[in-house]
Amino acid sequence: MASIAMYQWNDNLRTGLTIIDSQHKQYFLRVNDVLKHADLAESRELLMKAIGFVRSYVVLHFDTEQDVMQFHGYPGFESHLEQHQHFSEQLEHLARTFAGEGFRPGLAMELY
């Protein structure tokens, strides 16, 4: 996919919490997998599979991250929780749109 820069993990993104950093790295890999297939109409099945994984992984990761933030008394917890909710809503909207309408040009940019 030449038109979209893939997400790259780097040390500036480290939280210092092994489980969170590990999940973030895995998430980057999976999101990149979705983006890799998003501009190829013939990759519909692969894209559906990748989107399904990302949807379920988001639930796992957000639950883990929220538990860790609450345990440590993270001061920005409420704001971060709102970001999680907003992201989850956007992801669900895109997944429903793709499931209902199928592939269409520009899907990659919406996912990005």
N, C-alpha and C positions, 0 to 999 in steps of 0.2 A: 504494500500500500504506500505509494509514493507521496500522496497528497496529505497524509496525516502522520504527524510525529507520534511515535509510540511512547507510552509512558515509561520512564526510566527511573528505577530505584537508585537513590544515592544516599550517602551518609548524612546529608542535611535533613533527611526525612526520618532518621532514627529517633525513636522515643526513649531508647535505653531499656525498654521492657521487652525481653526476648520474645514472649508470646505475641505481643502486638506487632513487633517488627517482622517476625516470621509470617504472620498473617498478612501484613501489608505487602510483603514481597510476593507472596502467593497470589494475592489479589491483583497486583500489577501484572503478573504473568497471565492470569485469566482474562483480565480486561483487554490486554494486548491481543489475546487469542480471539476475542470477540471482534475487536477492531480489524484484525487481519482478514476476517471472513466477511465483514459487513459490506464491502463493496463488490462482492461477487455473488451474483444471482444464483449461480449453480452451487453455492455453498450453503443453501438454505438449511439443510439438515444439520450441518456443522454449526451454523450460527445459532440455530434454536437450542442445540445442546450446550453451546458455550454460554448463551444468555441464561439458560436454566441453571447452569452451575453458578454463574455470578449471582443470580437472585438468591440461591440458597446459601452461598458463601457470605453474602452481605449480612444475612440474618445471623449466622454464626459469629462473624467478626464483630458486628455491632453489639451483640449481646456480650461478648467477651470484653470488648473495649469499655462498654458502659459499666460492667461489673468492676473492672479495674479502676476506672475513674471514680466510682462511688467509694470503693474500698480505700483509695488514697485521698479522698476528699478533694478531688480536682476542682478548682475554683470556677472553671468555665464549663462545668458539667451541663447545665441547662442549655446554654448556647450550642454546645456540641451535640446535644441530644436533638435539638431542632435541626441542625445540619444533617444528622443521620436520617431524620424523618423526611426532610425535603429530598434528599438523595434517593431514599427508598421509594418515595412517590414518583419521582422522575423515572426511575428504573422500571417500576411497574407499568407506568404509562407507555414507555417505549416497548416493553415486552408485549403488552396487550395490543398495541398498534401493529407490531410486526406479526403477531399471531393472527390478527384479524385481516390485515391488508396484504401480508406477505412482503416480499422484497420489493423495494422501489428505489430508484436513484436518490441519492442524498441520505440514505439510511446511515451510512458511515459517519457523516457529519453530525447527524442528530445524536448518535451514540457517543461520539467524541465529546 
